[in-house]
Amino acid sequence: MTTLVLPGRPPASPLTADTKTGDLPPWVLPTLMAFTLSYQLWLCALQTHLGLGGNAMVILAELALVVTCAALQARQVPVSLAAVLTLLLANGVALAVARGDVDAKILRDLLAPVLFLGLGWRFAGLETGDRVLRWAIWLVLAFAAFEFWALDLFTRLFDVYGYYLARGVGDASMAEYRTDKLVASGIRPEGIGRTLLPFLGPHRASSVFIEPVSLGNFATICAAWGLARDRAQWRQGAFFVIAALVMLVFSDSRFGLGAIGLMVFLRLALVRGSEWVAILFPLFALAGLVGAAWLNGTAYSDSYAGRLAVTGHVLLAMGLDQYFGVAPITDPFYDMGYPYLLSRNGVLATLLLWAAWWLMPVADDTGRRFRALAALYVSLILCVSGTSVFALKTSAMLWFLMGCLGASGAARRAP
């Protein structure tokens, strides 16, 4: 891939792999990704002990992480990455003019994953991806175990409930009825109970993510990384899959359980060259949402089927101006990823991004399999969550790992 090289710096070979980490001290990538995973936890600690919370702190922290990621790549930017970033900015400006308002959040949602993909592509390869993810897993498991078996101490250090209240999320009056200081989903309601190993009780660990949903999503990404490995590397892959299963138990993630089950089936079914079928997964997901709406009618239930049906009804009710992202934004579309993305980014730019994902050069089978498994994850999570796929604390790792495989594949082709 052609790169933009600033004067005074010799050109480097394109998309080099682990040898390119020599451009950075070896601690930089693991440290940056660890902070990206856990920044919400440290902000929670600041709010708990110093009263420094609120959305302004979150914005500053995310801005610092994104700027750091961009600065590391600033001296050598692949032309394709620069083109995607330019198109995203141009699309955001054009839609803002058409709508008469600016939605900075969707720009952050889309720009940050591209930048972290570029970070993996520019500096890392398969081995570096392994190393960074292993360190991240041990960090996540350590805090998950700490929270699960020392909940009182954990919540004295990290008042998660108070942190979200400081951000305007939740109802302060609910503190009269619960004393756990966790996010609302941190305890399974009575009558529903835990799905995985019920004897462990209703508590769902969140670890550094401070919400169990994100821990389940991170587990799914780890499983995809492990399942993508060649059969000859099953021992390396097994670590990531086993770690993912442990995290699923900690978080009692029903989404993660279902998604990893489908990933295992897909991994067994895939033969070389068939990975391209995953390009159709969003269409299958959209068809499933519309089918759920048709089967369930207008009845609502607080279940996966009910939530999918509601999303299907919303998709059917959206106008063309919403699909093209030019209608004024009036609905946050909670738990509805496809309506959220289309109404804010527009169908044309969304299709362009999806095409770029599949046109990105990935030279080896591991990269092709991971891209297909990641496509399954993205397609599924957009069915049940509005913004989880864009949450920096999990999405950054997904795109960084994809960049790692693109880099290692290109390096293997290099003479």
C-alpha positions in Angstrom: 0.0 0.0 0.0 1.3 3.5 -0.9 2.2 5.6 2.1 2.6 9.3 2.6 6.1 9.9 4.0 7.1 13.3 5.4 10.3 14.9 4.4 13.3 14.0 6.4 12.2 10.4 7.0 13.3 7.5 4.8 10.5 5.5 3.2 9.6 2.3 5.0 8.5 -1.0 3.4 4.7 -1.1 3.2 2.6 -2.5 6.1 5.5 -4.1 7.8 4.9 -6.6 10.6 6.4 -7.2 14.0 9.8 -5.9 13.0 8.2 -2.5 12.7 7.5 -2.3 16.4 11.1 -1.3 16.6 9.8 2.2 15.7 8.2 2.2 19.2 9.4 1.1 22.6 7.9 -2.3 23.3 5.8 -1.1 26.2 3.9 1.6 24.2 1.3 -0.5 22.4 0.4 -2.7 25.4 0.2 0.4 27.7 -1.9 2.4 25.2 -4.4 -0.5 24.6 -4.6 -1.3 28.4 -5.6 2.3 29.1 -8.0 2.3 26.2 -9.7 -0.8 27.7 -9.7 0.6 31.3 -10.1 4.4 31.1 -13.7 4.2 32.4 -12.5 2.4 35.5 -9.9 5.1 36.3 -12.4 7.9 35.7 -14.8 6.0 38.0 -12.0 6.1 40.7 -11.5 9.8 40.2 -15.3 10.4 40.6 -15.4 8.1 43.7 -12.5 9.7 45.6 -12.2 13.3 44.2 -15.6 14.0 42.7 -14.1 14.6 39.3 -16.6 13.0 37.0 -19.2 13.8 34.4 -19.3 13.5 30.6 -16.7 16.2 30.2 -14.0 13.9 31.7 -15.1 11.1 29.5 -14.8 13.3 26.4 -11.3 14.5 27.5 -10.1 11.0 28.1 -11.3 9.6 24.8 -9.9 12.7 23.0 -6.5 12.0 24.6 -6.5 8.4 23.6 -7.6 9.1 20.0 -5.1 12.0 19.6 -2.3 9.7 21.0 -3.3 7.0 18.5 -3.3 9.5 15.7 0.0 11.1 16.7 1.8 7.8 16.7 0.9 7.4 13.0 1.2 11.0 11.9 4.6 10.7 10.3 3.7 7.9 7.9 0.0 7.6 6.9 -1.2 5.0 4.4 -3.0 6.7 1.5 -5.9 4.4 1.9 -6.3 5.3 5.6 -6.0 9.0 4.8 -8.7 8.6 2.1 -11.1 6.8 4.5 -10.6 9.5 7.2 -11.1 12.3 4.6 -14.3 10.7 3.3 -15.7 10.2 6.8 -15.0 13.8 7.7 -16.5 15.0 4.4 -19.6 12.8 4.9 -20.0 14.1 8.4 -19.8 17.7 7.3 -22.2 17.2 4.4 -24.8 15.5 6.6 -24.4 18.1 9.2 -25.2 20.8 6.6 -28.2 18.8 5.3 -29.6 18.2 8.8 -28.8 21.7 10.2 -26.9 20.3 13.2 -23.6 18.7 14.0 -23.4 15.2 15.6 -19.8 15.0 16.8 -20.4 11.6 18.5 -20.9 9.7 15.3 -17.7 11.2 13.9 -15.9 9.9 17.0 -17.7 6.6 16.7 -16.4 6.1 13.2 -13.0 7.8 13.2 -11.6 6.1 16.3 -11.9 2.5 14.9 -10.2 3.6 11.7 -7.3 5.1 13.7 -6.8 2.1 15.9 -6.9 -0.2 12.8 -4.2 2.0 11.4 -2.2 1.7 14.6 -2.2 -2.1 14.3 -1.5 -1.9 10.6 1.4 0.5 11.0 3.3 -0.9 13.9 2.1 -4.5 14.7 1.7 -8.0 13.4 0.3 -11.3 14.6 2.9 -11.8 17.3 2.4 -8.3 18.7 -1.4 -8.7 18.5 -1.0 -11.9 20.6 1.2 -10.1 23.1 -1.0 -7.1 23.5 -4.2 -9.1 23.8 -2.6 -11.5 26.4 -1.6 -8.6 28.6 -5.1 -7.2 28.2 -6.7 -10.5 29.1 -4.7 -10.9 32.3 -5.6 -7.3 33.3 -9.3 -7.9 32.6 -9.4 -11.3 34.4 -7.5 -9.9 37.5 -10.1 -7.1 37.9 -13.0 -9.4 37.2 -11.8 -11.8 39.9 -11.2 -8.9 42.3 -14.8 -7.6 41.7 -16.4 -11.0 41.9 -14.8 -12.1 45.1 -14.2 -8.8 46.9 -17.3 -6.8 45.8 -17.5 -4.6 48.9 -13.8 -3.5 48.6 -14.2 -3.1 44.8 -17.2 -0.8 45.1 -15.5 1.2 47.9 -12.7 1.9 45.4 -14.9 2.2 42.4 -18.4 3.5 43.0 -19.8 2.6 39.6 -23.4 3.6 40.3 -22.2 7.0 41.5 -20.0 7.5 38.5 -22.9 6.9 36.1 -25.1 9.2 38.1 -22.5 11.9 37.8 -22.7 11.4 34.0 -26.5 11.8 34.1 -27.2 8.1 33.6 -29.7 6.4 35.9 -32.1 7.5 38.6 -30.6 8.7 41.9 -33.8 7.5 43.8 -32.9 3.9 42.9 -30.0 4.1 45.5 -32.6 3.6 48.2 -33.4 0.1 46.9 -29.9 -1.1 46.0 -26.6 -1.0 47.9 -24.3 -2.8 45.5 -23.0 0.4 43.8 -22.9 -1.4 40.5 -24.3 -0.4 37.1 -28.0 -1.4 36.8 -27.2 -4.5 34.8 -24.6 -5.7 37.3 -27.1 -7.8 39.2 -29.6 -10.1 37.5 -33.1 -9.3 38.7 -34.9 -11.7 40.9 -36.9 -14.2 38.8 -34.5 -14.1 35.9 -31.3 -15.2 37.5 -27.9 -16.1 36.1 -27.7 -18.2 32.9 -24.2 -19.5 33.3 -23.4 -21.5 36.5 -26.5 -20.2 38.4 -24.9 -21.3 41.8 -22.6 -18.3 41.4 -25.5 -15.9 42.2 -27.0 -12.9 40.4 -23.8 -10.8 40.4 -22.4 -10.1 36.9 -18.8 -8.9 36.9 -17.8 -5.9 34.8 -14.0 -5.8 35.4 -12.2 -2.7 34.0 -15.2 -2.0 31.7 -17.5 -1.3 34.7 -20.4 -2.8 32.9 -20.9 -6.5 32.2 -22.1 -6.1 28.7 -18.7 -4.8 27.6 -16.9 -7.6 29.4 -19.1 -10.1 27.4 -18.3 -8.2 24.1 -14.6 -8.2 24.9 -14.8 -12.0 25.5 -16.4 -12.4 22.1 -13.5 -10.5 20.4 -11.0 -12.7 22.3 -12.8 -15.8 21.1 -12.7 -14.6 17.5 -9.0 -14.1 17.7 -8.4 -17.6 19.1 -10.8 -19.3 16.7 -9.2 -17.6 13.7 -5.9 -19.5 14.2 -4.7 -22.3 12.0 -5.4 -25.8 13.3 -1.6 -26.2 13.7 -1.7 -23.3 16.1 -4.6 -24.6 18.2 -2.6 -24.3 21.4 -2.1 -20.6 20.9 -5.7 -20.2 19.9 -7.0 -22.2 22.8 -5.7 -19.7 25.4 -7.9 -16.9 23.9 -11.0 -19.1 23.6 -10.6 -20.5 27.2 -10.1 -17.0 28.5 -13.2 -15.8 26.7 -15.3 -18.6 28.3 -14.0 -17.6 31.7 -15.0 -14.0 31.0 -18.4 -15.1 29.8 -19.0 -16.8 33.1 -17.9 -13.7 35.1 -20.2 -11.5 33.1 -23.0 -14.0 32.5 -23.2 -12.6 28.9 -26.0 -14.2 27.0 -25.1 -12.3 23.8 -21.5 -13.5 24.1 -22.6 -17.1 24.7 -24.7 -17.0 21.5 -22.2 -15.1 19.4 -19.3 -17.4 20.3 -21.5 -20.5 19.7 -22.2 -19.1 16.2 -18.5 -18.3 15.7 -17.5 -21.9 16.5 -20.0 -23.2 14.0 -18.7 -20.7 11.4 -15.1 -21.7 12.1 -15.9 -25.4 11.5 -17.9 -24.6 8.4 -15.4 -22.2 6.7 -13.2 -23.6 4.0 -10.5 -21.6 2.4 -12.0 -19.0 0.1 -15.4 -19.1 1.6 -14.8 -16.4 4.1 -16.3 -13.9 1.7 -19.8 -15.1 2.6 -19.5 -13.0 5.7 -19.9 -9.8 3.6 -23.6 -10.7 3.5 -24.0 -11.0 7.3 -25.5 -7.5 7.8 -28.2 -8.4 5.1 -29.0 -11.6 7.0 -29.2 -9.6 10.2 -31.5 -7.0 8.7 -33.7 -9.7 7.2 -33.9 -11.4 10.7 -34.9 -8.1 12.3 -37.7 -7.6 9.8 -38.8 -11.2 10.2 -38.9 -10.8 14.0 -41.1 -7.8 13.6 -43.4 -9.7 11.3 -43.6 -12.7 13.6 -44.1 -10.7 16.8 -46.5 -8.1 15.6 -46.7 -5.0 17.7 -46.4 -6.8 21.1 -43.4 -5.8 23.2 -41.5 -8.0 25.6 -38.3 -7.3 27.5 -36.5 -10.2 25.8 -34.2 -10.7 22.9 -37.1 -11.6 20.6 -39.1 -8.5 21.8 -36.1 -6.2 21.3 -35.3 -7.6 17.9 -39.0 -7.1 16.9 -39.0 -3.5 18.0 -35.8 -2.8 16.0 -37.5 -4.4 13.0 -40.5 -2.2 13.3 -38.3 0.9 13.6 -36.4 -0.1 10.4 -39.7 -0.5 8.6 -41.0 2.8 9.8 -37.9 4.9 8.9 -38.2 7.2 6.0 -35.7 7.6 3.1 -34.4 10.8 4.6 -33.4 8.8 7.8 -31.8 6.1 5.8 -29.7 8.6 4.0 -28.8 10.4 7.2 -30.3 13.8 6.2 -33.3 13.9 8.6 -32.9 15.8 11.9 -31.8 13.5 14.7 -34.7 13.2 17.2 -34.4 9.5 18.4 -31.3 8.1 20.2 -32.2 4.6 19.1 -31.1 2.9 22.3 -30.3 -0.8 21.7 -30.9 -0.4 17.9 -27.5 -0.4 16.2 -28.7 -0.4 12.6 -31.2 2.5 12.9 -28.5 4.4 14.9 -25.8 3.9 12.3 -28.0 4.6 9.2 -29.7 7.6 10.6 -26.5 9.3 11.6 -24.0 8.1 9.0 -26.3 7.5 6.0 -26.6 4.3 4.0 -24.1 5.4 1.3 -21.2 6.1 3.7 -22.1 2.9 5.7 -21.8 0.8 2.5 -18.6 2.5 1.6 -17.1 1.6 5.0 -18.3 -2.0 4.8 -16.7 -2.2 1.3 -13.4 -0.8 2.7 -13.4 -3.4 5.4 -13.5 -6.2 2.8 -11.2 -4.5 0.3 -8.5 -4.1 3.0 -5.6 -6.4 2.0 -5.3 -9.4 4.3 -2.9 -12.0 2.9 -3.1 -15.0 5.1 -5.9 -17.4 6.2 -5.8 -16.3 9.8 -6.6 -12.7 8.8 -9.3 -13.8 6.4 -10.9 -15.9 9.1 -10.7 -13.2 11.8 -12.3 -10.7 9.4 -15.2 -13.1 8.8 -15.6 -13.8 12.5 -15.4 -10.1 13.4 -18.0 -9.4 10.7 -20.3 -11.8 12.4 -19.7 -10.1 15.7 -20.4 -6.6 14.3 -23.5 -7.8 12.4 -25.0 -9.4 15.6 -24.2 -6.6 18.0 -25.8 -4.0 15.8 -29.0 -6.0 16.3 -29.2 -5.6 20.1 -27.1 -2.5 20.9 -27.0 1.0 19.6 -23.5 2.0 20.3 -21.6 -1.0 21.8 -19.8 -1.7 18.5 -18.4 1.9 18.7 -17.5 1.9 22.4 -13.8 2.8 22.5 -13.1 0.4 25.5 -13.9 -2.6 23.3 -14.0 -1.6 19.7 -10.5 -0.2 19.8 -9.1 -3.6 20.5 -11.2 -5.2 17.7 -9.9 -2.8 15.1 -6.3 -2.9 16.4 -6.3 -6.7 16.1 -7.7 -6.5 12.6 -4.9 -4.0 11.7 -2.3 -6.4 13.2 -3.4 -9.2 10.8 -3.4 -6.9 7.8 0.2 -5.9 8.7 1.4 -9.4 9.2 -0.1 -10.6 5.9 1.5 -7.8 3.9 4.9 -8.6 5.6 4.7 -12.2 4.6 4.3 -11.2 0.9 7.3 -8.8 1.2 10.6 -10.1 -0.2 
